[in-house]
């Protein structure tokens, strides 16, 4: 049973954060405070600013803060990736270069308050393609259309650099954030086989999880019954409204037929307006917990002796006079292990993966001299 670690909740919470794509803060915050340290690298509150995703206009430029813990963890994983020189591998280097160009092109668009990326001439595109055809991040296997799109982004990124936008503090923070996320994913991809191996669960561990969490495998009480309903209001095949007296009179005819020996299922077919009348009004294994405490059907379904037709009662959904015949009840209980094995295995695996990832994270923190300062205390520079 193999699933990518990065899809699990703990990794999403600790490593991938809120999941939105950071864009740019409009300007750095005055007097930045330190939020974390990783080896000799320092993160401040400036590193926590971003905008909502998918907003090329960037007109309002309202801040969307990134949780300090998430930002610090991205930096932690990124520094480990750099230590392993993952940033120098072809795929990661290409991702970093393209990511920087994409971000700078967006910066240029924001500076012009444009709703889309600025125009690029055909001459500029061709020139860029020719001069960068041997670049390590050139998309050799891409279609001509994608190569032109790549070149357009590159031209705009170079324009942004020429204007010094890549040296602006808020842009530097955004580029750093983008690079840290890319390096985080590169590190997780490299470490995934090791972490997956550590997180494998044995049959004994699955059984132990099942035994320790009986509440997770509890089944609700169910009832199988037949229902005969005489509707008062036009519904389905009933075209004319009935009074309550008329509905009760029809129920009385059905009761007389039952007393004469007609099977309940046959009485349903003859007298009921229920959509399941063709099936004899059969409802299989209804969970009593699915009914509200004030449901008019609940007393009969819960208390009526098996095999005995209930007294007539009025239901509200739909508005009808009803008879119920309970055929069987199954009490609440615990799903047998053989039936719960797959669910227990999934839960046990998820729980163990959480532990493995947490242990890996704590190991990295010690190795990389990681410190995270709470906003309410221990933050260097706090007045």
N, C-alpha and C positions, 0 to 999 in steps of 0.2 A: 504494500500500500504506500505509494509514493506521491507526495504532494509538495509543491514548492513552499519552502518555509516562509517566504515573504508574503504569502497569502494569509498567514495566521494572525489572529487578533493581537497577540502580544507584540509581535514584530511590527505590525501596523501601528500600534500605539507607541512603542518605544523608538522605532527607527524611522517610520515613514510619516509620523505625525498626523496632521489633520487631513492630508491628502490633497490639499489645494496647491496649485502651482503658484509659487511666489512670483511677483512681477517686480515692481520697484517702489521704494519709498520716495516721496517727492523731495525730501531734504533730511539731512541727519539731525538727530535729536541733540539738543545742547547738553553739555556736561554728561557724556555717556558713563554709565556705571558698568562695572565688570559683572558678568553673570556666570562665567565659567572659564576654566583654564584647562588646556590639554597640552601637556609638556610645556613648551614655552609659548604656545599660542594662547592669546587672550580673546575672549568674546565679550562684547558689550551689548547693552540694550539696543544699540543701532543695528545689531545683527538680527533683531527680532521683528523688523518691520517689513511688511509686504503689502500687496494689494490683492484684491479678489482676482481669480483666474479669468482668462478669456475676455479681458477688457482692454483692447488696443487703444481706446480713446484716452484712458488715464486722465479724465477731466477732473473728477472729484478728488482724486488722490487721497482718499480717506485711508487711514491705517488699518490693517488687519494684523494684529500681533500674532507671531508664531510662538507657541509655548516654549519657554526657555529650556525645558528638559529635552524636547525634541530637537531644538536647534543645537544644543550641546552634544547630544548623541550623534547627530550627523557629523559634527566636527570630529568627534572621537573616532568614528569609523573611517572618516576620510583621512585622518592622520595615520591610522593604521594601514590604510590602503597605500598611502604615499610611502610609508616605511617599507612596505613590501614591493614598492615600485610598480604598482598596478597602473599608475597614471602614465607609465611609459610603454605599456603594452599597446599594440596597434588599435585594437577595438576601443579601449578606454580613451586613448589619446584622441581618436577620431570623435568620440562622443563629447569630450571636453571642448575640443576646438569648435565643433559645430554648435554646441550649446552656447558658447561664448558669442559666436557670431549671431545666433538667433536672438540672444538677449540684447546685444548692441543694436541690432536692426530695430528691435522694438523700442529701445530708448530713443533712437532717431525719430521714429514715428511719433512717440510721445512728445518730443520736443516741438514737433510741428503741429501738435494737436490734430493729427490726421486720424481718420477713421480706418485707414488701411495703410500698408507700407508705401513709402514714397515710390514714384516711378523710377525705372532704370532704363536707360537707352539701350538699344540693340548693340550699339558699338561698345558700350561699357560691359555688357554681358559677354560678348565675344572676346574682348580683351582679357577679362577676368578668367574665362575658361582656358584661354591659351596660356596665360602666365601661371595658372595654378593646376595645370593638368598633371603635374608630377607631385603635387602636394600629398603628404601622407593621408590627409582626410578627404581627398578627392573621391567622389562617389563613382568609381569606375564601372560598377555593375548596375548603376541606376539607368533608367530610361533617359533619353535626351530631354524630356520635359522636366524630369526630376533634377537633372544636372543643371538646367537653366534656372530652376527655382533655387538650387543650392548656390549658384553663382550670384543670383540677385541678392540673396541674404548676405553673401560675402562682400559684395560691392557696398551695400548699406552699412555693414559693420565697419568697413574701412573708412567710410565717410564719418561714422561716429568717432572712430579713433582719431581721425584727422582734426576733428573739432574738440578733442580732448575729453569726450564724454566718458571714456573708459577710465579716466582718472578721477571722476567726480565721486565723492565719498559714498553717496547712496547707491551709485552704480557698482562701485567696488563691493559693497555689501551684497548686492544682488548677485553679482558674478560669483562671489565666494559661496553664497548659498547654493547656487545652481551647481557649482563644481562639487561641493560637499555631498549633495544628494546623489550625483552621478557616481562618485567614488564610493559612497555607502552601498549602492546597488552592486557595484563591481566587487566589493569585498564580500557581500552576502552571497553573490554568485559563486565566488571562489570557495567560501567556507561551507556552502550548503551541503556537499556530500559528507563532510565530517559531522556536521550538526545532525543531518538525517540519520547517520549511523548511530550517533549517540542517543537519538530519540526513539529508536526502535523499541517496541514493546513486545514482551513475551506473552505466551498464553497465561502464565501464572500472574503476570501483572494485570492483564485484562480481567481475569477472574477476581483478583484482589480489588480492583476498582469496582466491579459489579457488587461484591460483597460489602464494600465500604459505603456505597451510595444507593441503598435500596429505594430511596425516594425518587431517584432519577428513572426508575424502571417500574414505577407503580402504575397499575391500570385502574381505570375508573369502573364503577359498577355500571352494567349495561342492562337494557331490557329489550326483548323482542316482542312485538305486539302487533295486533291488527286494529284498525280504526275504521269506524263507520261514521261518516259525517254528513249531516243534512244542513246545507248552507242556507242562511237567511237572505243574504244579499246576492245579486247577480255576479257570479264568478265562474269562469270557464264554461262548462256546458249548461249552467243554470242561467237562464235568460230573464226570469221574472223573480222579483223579490218575494220572499215568504215572510209571513208574520211568525212570531215565536210559537203561537198556537198551531199554525200550519206545520211548522217544522216538528213540533212535539207529536202531532198526529201521525206524521210519517215515521217518526221514531217508534211510536207505539205499534204501528203495523209491522215494522222490522222486528220488534221484540216478540210480537205474537208469532211471527214466522220462526224465530229462534226457539221459542217455547214449543213449537210444533215439531222441532227436530231438524230444521234446515241448518247446515253448517254456517258458522259465522262468516267464512270467506265468501260463501254463496250469497248470504244476506248483504254483504258489502257490495257485491256486483249488482244486486237488484235495487238496493235502496240508497246507496251512498253517492254523494257528489265528490268524494275524495279523488284527487288525481290518480291515486294508486288503486282505484277500485278494480281495475282489470287484473291486478295482482292480489286481489282479496284484501286490499288495505294493509299489506304487510310492510312493517318497518323493522329492519333488522339491527340489533345491537346498538340502540340509541344510548349514548352516555347521559346519565341523569344529570351530570354536572353541566351539560350543555343547556339545560332548561333553567330559566330564572326561578327564584324562590316563590314568585307569585304566579307562575304558570298554572292555568286551570287544569292542565293535563297532569301535572306533577303528582297530586294525591293518588290518582288511579294508577299511574305508571309505577309509583313507588310502593303503594300499599295494597292494591287490589290482588286478591289471591289468584294464583296461576290457574287458568282454565275457567274462570268465572267472569261472566260479562259484567261490566261496571254498570252503575246507575247512569241515566242520562245526565250530562253536564254541558254547560255552555262554554265554548271556547271563544277566543277573540281573534285569532289569526289562523284561518279566516273566521269570521263570525258564523258560528255553526253550533248545532246541538249534536253531541257526540256520544258514541258508545265505544268502549275499549275492551279488548280481550287480550290479556297478557298471556303470552305463550311460554316465555322463559325469562329468567333473570340470571345474570352472571355477577357474582359479588366482586368488589374491588380486591386487588391482590398485587402480587409482584410478577412481572413477566419472567417466565423461566429463562435460565441462563442461555440455553440453546437458542431461544428465540431472540434474546437481547444481545447475543454475542457481538454482532456487527456494530450496534450502537455503543456498546460498552467499549469495544476496541477503538472506535473513533474518539470517544471521550477520553479514554486513557492515553491515547496517542497525543491528543491536543494538550492534555495536562502535562505530559512528560516533555513535550516540545517547549512548553512555556518554561519549565524548570531548566532545560538545557540551554535555551537562549538566555535566560536570566543569568545563569552561571557563566556563560560566555561573555556576556556584557560586563559582569562584575570583574572577571579576569582582565578584560581589556582596560577597565578603569584603573586597576592597580598597576598594570604594565605601563600605561600611558600617563600616569600621574594626573588623573582626572579629578577636577574639583567642580562642583556645581553649587552656586551660592543662591540661597533662597532670597526672594525679593524682600521678605519681611525681616530678615536677619542675616548676619554674616556677609553682607554684600560689600566688598571693598569700595570705598568712595562714597558710601551712603552718609548723608549729613547726620 
